[in-house]
């Protein structure tokens, strides 16, 4: 009976062992199937990873701050249940190494794998030449089953899957069972039973160990080596300045770097000898040489200066300046310009300096041209033919022969005697003289000019082109009611036929302040008035003064353009501009030309007196043979041959002595406004002989003038005819020409007397 019990106990133990073994096998079916380095720093050293019984052996050496390595593990699930990783913890206590994890949180079925990444990061400041080891790192991975039950797998490098823990109790159990079966003696049975009992004792411990799956991941010899030597950092600015050297400790940043400058270049970056960019934050790991990298600027200025040769050909002046931009140290070939009259130089190729000082100077030579003068004898300055520089100005003056009625005409149709030319090409000039076109103007004096082919115009005016030293040719014959046309005369002093021009008119008053003859000109003088008069005193009187012309105010305090003579004390001329009279020179009874031009008084071309120039306006009109009307003063015995008044160089009065034919009233005819001015005082003017200015002009008359001129129609009142004999009896005053008077009246009388 006891033997049977022992056999049964052994069989149960074997079943138990098989079950426990089955549990143990199931737990170990979650295992590491692969391990590899997924990512690492360029300076880190990792020996090959080896997997042995869920242990990973490797040597990892960190050389620099922030070195890191990431190891990827593949864990395979060999159990029937689905598992996922719930959490991972480790026993790392090092301040130098930080361990980070990342894993897949999905459930995996039997035969599938899940990934776990373990990242080791060095993150602490090193001590010089220190070496830190991290070994026996235990990683605890918590798995969660899909049915909610938890299983822990402990990864412990010191506790592995020890099969002896399972085999030894099984051997003891089998041996005890054997003794029980083969031995009939109670003593052997007791020994077998004892062995069975002994094999059962480890079972509780084995079950606890198998409940916690252990997988060890061991990274051996994780070394951290610090290097803190001081190294030379050589800085090449690449701007012509000396090299800079600074000492930096290993592991430290380079720090602030200078900002280099280079004319014509833009700083880009610092680089080392491997052309890696270097900044102030770059960590020093050894001796280092860095240099500045520049890029050439594309807006570097340079000048192109264009210079033209001067007229003297001994220097150059700036004609144009171009402000250009280009790339530093680049070669450029600026184009030249094309200037008229200049020869362009060859182009130049230059290199653009970075400091902006580059200049290209192009010099343009002035071209030379020939000037040829034909008929050089006509040029006053001599023969100017020759070679001249472009743009040279040359003034040519031809001999003026206008007095001969000749005009100059150049071969380029210029008709001026003096001309200035610019040399811009080869030039040939030929001066020639031609007959000057003179415009003859016909003034019919109230008559009417008919149309004709030989002249232009009709009615009250017409013109004709004539030439000096040639005859006038056909002339028009005008008509005028009540008058007979005598002919054309060339006088510019002709007055209307109602008046007869005389040599002079003469005042007869010989008593000072007497109310004798005088004429009011109707013009009030100012500071710019000019008087030109042809006059003559006829008698010397021992009186205070006899005034020939002038004006004054009512108080006799301002005497303007006043001229006269006093015969007291031997005789002197009296003159006043804008003040009382002054006495100058010696007066006489000769004929004189008075020129009272503003503030300067001249007699016969000689200055008699010069007053200070003043601004004023006269109080009354200018008078002749007197000075005003309030107190008509000091008329004198004088003859007046002509009298002209100018207002600031403009002729406003042109008086001609004459008498009116119908009543013999003597006075002055103004050719400017066509008015006859008569005596406004007492008595009458005496008149000189009748005069006829100019000569008769007909078709055969040779033009003796060399300028444009006017001819005037001369008329006489239509004469009656004697019915018996048909003899014309013209009035003496109606005779136009003295010779006509002789021919038509005197000669016939002589013949009658002779008979």
Buried (B, 14 or more C-beta within 10 A) or exposed (E): EEBEEBBEBBEEBBEBBEEBBEEBBBBBBBBBEEBEBEEBBEEBBBEEBEBEEBBBBBBBBBBBBEBBBBBBBBBBBBBEBBBBBBEBEBEBEBEBBBBEBEBBEEBBEEEBBBBBBBBBBBEBEBEEEEEBEBEEBBBBBBBBBEEEEEBBBBBBBEEBBEEEBBEBBBEBBBBBBBBBBEBEEEEBBBBBBEBBBBBBEBBEEBBEBBEEBBBBBBBBEBBBBBBBEEBEBEBBBBBEEEEEEEEBEBBEEBEEBEEBEBBBBEBEEBBBEEEEEBEEEBEBBEEBBBBBBBEBBEEBBBBBBBBBBEBEEEEBEEBEEEEBEBBBBEEBEBEBBEBEBBBBBEEEEBEBBBEBEBEBEBBBBBBBBEBBBEBBEBBEEEEBBEEBBBBBEBEBBBEEBEEEBBBBBBEEEBEEBEBEBEBEEEBEBEBBBEBBEBEBBBBBBBBBBEEBEEBBBBEBEBBBEBBBEEEBBEBBEBBBEEBBBBBBBBBBBBBBBBBBBBEBBBBBBBEBBBBBBBBBBBBBBBBBBBBBBBBBBBEBBEBEBBBBBBBBBEEEEBBBBBBBBBBEEEBBBBBBBBBEBBBBBEBBBEEBBBBBBBBBBBBEEEEBBEBEEEEEEBBBBBBBBBBBBEEBBBBBBBBBBBBBBBBEEEEBBBBBBBBBBEEEBBBBBBBEEEEBBBBBBBBBBBBBEBBBBBBBBEEEBEBEEBEBBBBBBBBBBEEEEEEEEEEEEBEEEBBBBEEBBEEBBEEEEEEEEEE
